[in-house]
């Protein structure tokens, strides 16, 4: 089970789901919260929420995507608890990460079907296109991940997303 949440709801989610693995995607200037979670169950990624690289900002990288995919495989191998993915607002980086995790762990699944499922469970989600583009290359999806996220378009207007579960 994937649980995607904005940072402000992370504590409530973790109170309910003890034993979770946690992936945080925050801007470099924002410290990751202190959590009582073993290091092997925690991934901290720090980059700005950019659709394209921009001078003076740190974009997501292929190394970030590889770390996310490796963490997802380790989570699946561990077999305990949900994977909680958070970013600041729960709208762009964390939904993109959830889509990437699903594509990495379910290579037989159709990217368009996964993107439409994401839109259904999170109408406000606007997955970060740079993160998806990097993952498409890393996972060798031939542009299908990029096309699927482009097809669902921008999510509903929202300042802050809501926690959602993607089973």
C-alpha positions as protocol buffer text, in pm:
chain_id: "A"
residue {
  index: 1
  type: UNK
  ca { x: 0 y: 0 z: 0 }
}
residue {
  index: 2
  type: UNK
  ca { x: 123 y: 350 z: -87 }
}
residue {
  index: 3
  type: UNK
  ca { x: 13 y: 642 z: 127 }
}
residue {
  index: 4
  type: UNK
  ca { x: 80 y: 986 z: -14 }
}
residue {
  index: 5
  type: UNK
  ca { x: 52 y: 1286 z: 213 }
}
residue {
  index: 6
  type: UNK
  ca { x: 147 y: 1648 z: 255 }
}
residue {
  index: 7
  type: UNK
  ca { x: 413 y: 1709 z: 519 }
}
residue {
  index: 8
  type: UNK
  ca { x: 163 y: 1860 z: 765 }
}
residue {
  index: 9
  type: UNK
  ca { x: -28 y: 1530 z: 790 }
}
residue {
  index: 10
  type: UNK
  ca { x: 279 y: 1305 z: 811 }
}
residue {
  index: 11
  type: UNK
  ca { x: 266 y: 1268 z: 1191 }
}
residue {
  index: 12
  type: UNK
  ca { x: -99 y: 1158 z: 1186 }
}
residue {
  index: 13
  type: UNK
  ca { x: -31 y: 909 z: 907 }
}
residue {
  index: 14
  type: UNK
  ca { x: 267 y: 759 z: 1090 }
}
residue {
  index: 15
  type: UNK
  ca { x: 74 y: 737 z: 1418 }
}
residue {
  index: 16
  type: UNK
  ca { x: -182 y: 525 z: 1237 }
}
residue {
  index: 17
  type: UNK
  ca { x: 64 y: 320 z: 1030 }
}
residue {
  index: 18
  type: UNK
  ca { x: 346 y: 210 z: 1257 }
}
residue {
  index: 19
  type: UNK
  ca { x: 624 y: 20 z: 1083 }
}
residue {
  index: 20
  type: UNK
  ca { x: 596 y: 223 z: 764 }
}
residue {
  index: 21
  type: UNK
  ca { x: 878 y: 303 z: 529 }
}
residue {
  index: 22
  type: UNK
  ca { x: 898 y: 677 z: 462 }
}
residue {
  index: 23
  type: UNK
  ca { x: 1018 y: 867 z: 157 }
}
residue {
  index: 24
  type: UNK
  ca { x: 1037 y: 1245 z: 190 }
}
residue {
  index: 25
  type: UNK
  ca { x: 1086 y: 1476 z: -107 }
}
residue {
  index: 26
  type: UNK
  ca { x: 1150 y: 1830 z: 15 }
}
residue {
  index: 27
  type: UNK
  ca { x: 1327 y: 2143 z: -104 }
}
residue {
  index: 28
  type: UNK
  ca { x: 1696 y: 2164 z: -7 }
}
residue {
  index: 29
  type: UNK
  ca { x: 1641 y: 2451 z: 237 }
}
residue {
  index: 30
  type: UNK
  ca { x: 1364 y: 2263 z: 420 }
}
residue {
  index: 31
  type: UNK
  ca { x: 1488 y: 2019 z: 683 }
}
residue {
  index: 32
  type: UNK
  ca { x: 1339 y: 1673 z: 682 }
}
residue {
  index: 33
  type: UNK
  ca { x: 1140 y: 1605 z: 999 }
}
residue {
  index: 34
  type: UNK
  ca { x: 1300 y: 1406 z: 1278 }
}
residue {
  index: 35
  type: UNK
  ca { x: 1128 y: 1069 z: 1282 }
}
residue {
  index: 36
  type: UNK
  ca { x: 1186 y: 770 z: 1500 }
}
residue {
  index: 37
  type: UNK
  ca { x: 1233 y: 542 z: 1200 }
}
residue {
  index: 38
  type: UNK
  ca { x: 1538 y: 323 z: 1129 }
}
residue {
  index: 39
  type: UNK
  ca { x: 1763 y: 457 z: 852 }
}
residue {
  index: 40
  type: UNK
  ca { x: 1695 y: 157 z: 626 }
}
residue {
  index: 41
  type: UNK
  ca { x: 1324 y: 248 z: 629 }
}
residue {
  index: 42
  type: UNK
  ca { x: 1381 y: 613 z: 545 }
}
residue {
  index: 43
  type: UNK
  ca { x: 1471 y: 796 z: 223 }
}
residue {
  index: 44
  type: UNK
  ca { x: 1532 y: 1170 z: 220 }
}
residue {
  index: 45
  type: UNK
  ca { x: 1545 y: 1337 z: -121 }
}
residue {
  index: 46
  type: UNK
  ca { x: 1614 y: 1710 z: -146 }
}
residue {
  index: 47
  type: UNK
  ca { x: 1541 y: 1905 z: -463 }
}
residue {
  index: 48
  type: UNK
  ca { x: 1317 y: 2192 z: -569 }
}
residue {
  index: 49
  type: UNK
  ca { x: 977 y: 2127 z: -724 }
}
residue {
  index: 50
  type: UNK
  ca { x: 1072 y: 2228 z: -1079 }
}
residue {
  index: 51
  type: UNK
  ca { x: 915 y: 2131 z: -1408 }
}
residue {
  index: 52
  type: UNK
  ca { x: 1245 y: 2213 z: -1581 }
}
residue {
  index: 53
  type: UNK
  ca { x: 1593 y: 2295 z: -1446 }
}
residue {
  index: 54
  type: UNK
  ca { x: 1627 y: 2661 z: -1353 }
}
residue {
  index: 55
  type: UNK
  ca { x: 1936 y: 2862 z: -1260 }
}
residue {
  index: 56
  type: UNK
  ca { x: 1978 y: 2901 z: -886 }
}
residue {
  index: 57
  type: UNK
  ca { x: 1761 y: 2599 z: -799 }
}
residue {
  index: 58
  type: UNK
  ca { x: 1836 y: 2230 z: -749 }
}
residue {
  index: 59
  type: UNK
  ca { x: 1634 y: 2005 z: -984 }
}
residue {
  index: 60
  type: UNK
  ca { x: 1558 y: 1638 z: -936 }
}
residue {
  index: 61
  type: UNK
  ca { x: 1824 y: 1411 z: -1082 }
}
residue {
  index: 62
  type: UNK
  ca { x: 1859 y: 1061 z: -1220 }
}
residue {
  index: 63
  type: UNK
  ca { x: 2037 y: 973 z: -894 }
}
residue {
  index: 64
  type: UNK
  ca { x: 1724 y: 1078 z: -704 }
}
residue {
  index: 65
  type: UNK
  ca { x: 1511 y: 854 z: -924 }
}
residue {
  index: 66
  type: UNK
  ca { x: 1751 y: 561 z: -884 }
}
residue {
  index: 67
  type: UNK
  ca { x: 1748 y: 608 z: -505 }
}
residue {
  index: 68
  type: UNK
  ca { x: 1366 y: 612 z: -508 }
}
residue {
  index: 69
  type: UNK
  ca { x: 1343 y: 298 z: -722 }
}
residue {
  index: 70
  type: UNK
  ca { x: 1600 y: 115 z: -508 }
}
residue {
  index: 71
  type: UNK
  ca { x: 1414 y: 219 z: -191 }
}
residue {
  index: 72
  type: UNK
  ca { x: 1085 y: 95 z: -338 }
}
residue {
  index: 73
  type: UNK
  ca { x: 1238 y: -243 z: -418 }
}
residue {
  index: 74
  type: UNK
  ca { x: 1382 y: -268 z: -66 }
}
residue {
  index: 75
  type: UNK
  ca { x: 1039 y: -180 z: 79 }
}
residue {
  index: 76
  type: UNK
  ca { x: 872 y: -450 z: -127 }
}
residue {
  index: 77
  type: UNK
  ca { x: 1138 y: -705 z: -26 }
}
residue {
  index: 78
  type: UNK
  ca { x: 1092 y: -614 z: 342 }
}
residue {
  index: 79
  type: UNK
  ca { x: 719 y: -680 z: 313 }
}
residue {
  index: 80
  type: UNK
  ca { x: 614 y: -488 z: 623 }
}
residue {
  index: 81
  type: UNK
  ca { x: 398 y: -180 z: 652 }
}
residue {
  index: 82
  type: UNK
  ca { x: 297 y: 71 z: 390 }
}
residue {
  index: 83
  type: UNK
  ca { x: 526 y: 302 z: 199 }
}
residue {
  index: 84
  type: UNK
  ca { x: 447 y: 660 z: 301 }
}
residue {
  index: 85
  type: UNK
  ca { x: 556 y: 923 z: 51 }
}
residue {
  index: 86
  type: UNK
  ca { x: 542 y: 1289 z: 141 }
}
residue {
  index: 87
  type: UNK
  ca { x: 644 y: 1624 z: 5 }
}
residue {
  index: 88
  type: UNK
  ca { x: 556 y: 1970 z: 127 }
}
residue {
  index: 89
  type: UNK
  ca { x: 210 y: 2000 z: -32 }
}
residue {
  index: 90
  type: UNK
  ca { x: 136 y: 1645 z: -147 }
}
residue {
  index: 91
  type: UNK
  ca { x: 48 y: 1768 z: -496 }
}
residue {
  index: 92
  type: UNK
  ca { x: 352 y: 1739 z: -723 }
}
residue {
  index: 93
  type: UNK
  ca { x: 664 y: 1558 z: -601 }
}
residue {
  index: 94
  type: UNK
  ca { x: 500 y: 1288 z: -388 }
}
residue {
  index: 95
  type: UNK
  ca { x: 233 y: 1190 z: -647 }
}
residue {
  index: 96
  type: UNK
  ca { x: 510 y: 1174 z: -909 }
}
residue {
  index: 97
  type: UNK
  ca { x: 713 y: 953 z: -675 }
}
residue {
  index: 98
  type: UNK
  ca { x: 411 y: 727 z: -618 }
}
residue {
  index: 99
  type: UNK
  ca { x: 360 y: 693 z: -994 }
}
residue {
  index: 100
  type: UNK
  ca { x: 729 y: 610 z: -1037 }
}
residue {
  index: 101
  type: UNK
  ca { x: 715 y: 349 z: -760 }
}
residue {
  index: 102
  type: UNK
  ca { x: 414 y: 182 z: -921 }
}
residue {
  index: 103
  type: UNK
  ca { x: 583 y: 180 z: -1262 }
}
residue {
  index: 104
  type: UNK
  ca { x: 905 y: 41 z: -1114 }
}
residue {
  index: 105
  type: UNK
  ca { x: 737 y: -231 z: -909 }
}
residue {
  index: 106
  type: UNK
  ca { x: 477 y: -325 z: -1170 }
}
residue {
  index: 107
  type: UNK
  ca { x: 663 y: -314 z: -1502 }
}
residue {
  index: 108
  type: UNK
  ca { x: 386 y: -511 z: -1674 }
}
residue {
  index: 109
  type: UNK
  ca { x: 125 y: -242 z: -1593 }
}
residue {
  index: 110
  type: UNK
  ca { x: 22 y: 8 z: -1854 }
}
residue {
  index: 111
  type: UNK
  ca { x: 148 y: 357 z: -1771 }
}
residue {
  index: 112
  type: UNK
  ca { x: -173 y: 519 z: -1897 }
}
residue {
  index: 113
  type: UNK
  ca { x: -382 y: 296 z: -1671 }
}
residue {
  index: 114
  type: UNK
  ca { x: -163 y: 383 z: -1371 }
}
residue {
  index: 115
  type: UNK
  ca { x: -187 y: 756 z: -1449 }
}
residue {
  index: 116
  type: UNK
  ca { x: -567 y: 737 z: -1475 }
}
residue {
  index: 117
  type: UNK
  ca { x: -581 y: 551 z: -1144 }
}
residue {
  index: 118
  type: UNK
  ca { x: -367 y: 824 z: -989 }
}
residue {
  index: 119
  type: UNK
  ca { x: -607 y: 1088 z: -1123 }
}
residue {
  index: 120
  type: UNK
  ca { x: -902 y: 896 z: -973 }
}
residue {
  index: 121
  type: UNK
  ca { x: -752 y: 860 z: -624 }
}
residue {
  index: 122
  type: UNK
  ca { x: -602 y: 1212 z: -623 }
}
residue {
  index: 123
  type: UNK
  ca { x: -793 y: 1458 z: -843 }
}
residue {
  index: 124
  type: UNK
  ca { x: -569 y: 1742 z: -721 }
}
residue {
  index: 125
  type: UNK
  ca { x: -240 y: 1569 z: -814 }
}
residue {
  index: 126
  type: UNK
  ca { x: -17 y: 1737 z: -1069 }
}
residue {
  index: 127
  type: UNK
  ca { x: 284 y: 1503 z: -1079 }
}
residue {
  index: 128
  type: UNK
  ca { x: 619 y: 1675 z: -1121 }
}
residue {
  index: 129
  type: UNK
  ca { x: 699 y: 1640 z: -1494 }
}
residue {
  index: 130
  type: UNK
  ca { x: 1077 y: 1656 z: -1454 }
}
residue {
  index: 131
  type: UNK
  ca { x: 1075 y: 1372 z: -1202 }
}
residue {
  index: 132
  type: UNK
  ca { x: 852 y: 1166 z: -1434 }
}
residue {
  index: 133
  type: UNK
  ca { x: 1076 y: 1241 z: -1734 }
}
residue {
  index: 134
  type: UNK
  ca { x: 1386 y: 1129 z: -1543 }
}
residue {
  index: 135
  type: UNK
  ca { x: 1209 y: 812 z: -1430 }
}
residue {
  index: 136
  type: UNK
  ca { x: 1088 y: 737 z: -1781 }
}
residue {
  index: 137
  type: UNK
  ca { x: 1450 y: 742 z: -1896 }
}
residue {
  index: 138
  type: UNK
  ca { x: 1580 y: 548 z: -1595 }
}
residue {
  index: 139
  type: UNK
  ca { x: 1310 y: 279 z: -1623 }
}
residue {
  index: 140
  type: UNK
  ca { x: 1346 y: 272 z: -2003 }
}
residue {
  index: 141
  type: UNK
  ca { x: 975 y: 333 z: -2066 }
}
residue {
  index: 142
  type: UNK
  ca { x: 1023 y: 497 z: -2406 }
}
residue {
  index: 143
  type: UNK
  ca { x: 825 y: 812 z: -2325 }
}
residue {
  index: 144
  type: UNK
  ca { x: 514 y: 625 z: -2207 }
}
residue {
  index: 145
  type: UNK
  ca { x: 534 y: 759 z: -1851 }
}
residue {
  index: 146
  type: UNK
  ca { x: 571 y: 1115 z: -1979 }
}
residue {
  index: 147
  type: UNK
  ca { x: 277 y: 1071 z: -2220 }
}
residue {
  index: 148
  type: UNK
  ca { x: 56 y: 918 z: -1950 }
}
residue {
  index: 149
  type: UNK
  ca { x: 111 y: 1204 z: -1704 }
}
residue {
  index: 150
  type: UNK
  ca { x: 63 y: 1459 z: -1983 }
}
residue {
  index: 151
  type: UNK
  ca { x: -265 y: 1287 z: -2075 }
}
residue {
  index: 152
  type: UNK
  ca { x: -415 y: 1329 z: -1728 }
}
residue {
  index: 153
  type: UNK
  ca { x: -314 y: 1696 z: -1726 }
}
residue {
  index: 154
  type: UNK
  ca { x: -306 y: 1934 z: -1437 }
}
residue {
  index: 155
  type: UNK
  ca { x: -503 y: 1838 z: -1130 }
}
residue {
  index: 156
  type: UNK
  ca { x: -774 y: 2042 z: -962 }
}
residue {
  index: 157
  type: UNK
  ca { x: -659 y: 2371 z: -814 }
}
residue {
  index: 158
  type: UNK
  ca { x: -533 y: 2319 z: -461 }
}
residue {
  index: 159
  type: UNK
  ca { x: -295 y: 2491 z: -224 }
}
residue {
  index: 160
  type: UNK
  ca { x: -247 y: 2171 z: -28 }
}
residue {
  index: 161
  type: UNK
  ca { x: -321 y: 1815 z: -125 }
}
residue {
  index: 162
  type: UNK
  ca { x: -495 y: 1558 z: 89 }
}
residue {
  index: 163
  type: UNK
  ca { x: -362 y: 1229 z: 214 }
}
residue {
  index: 164
  type: UNK
  ca { x: -459 y: 947 z: -22 }
}
residue {
  index: 165
  type: UNK
  ca { x: -406 y: 575 z: -41 }
}
residue {
  index: 166
  type: UNK
  ca { x: -308 y: 402 z: -362 }
}
residue {
  index: 167
  type: UNK
  ca { x: -344 y: 26 z: -331 }
}
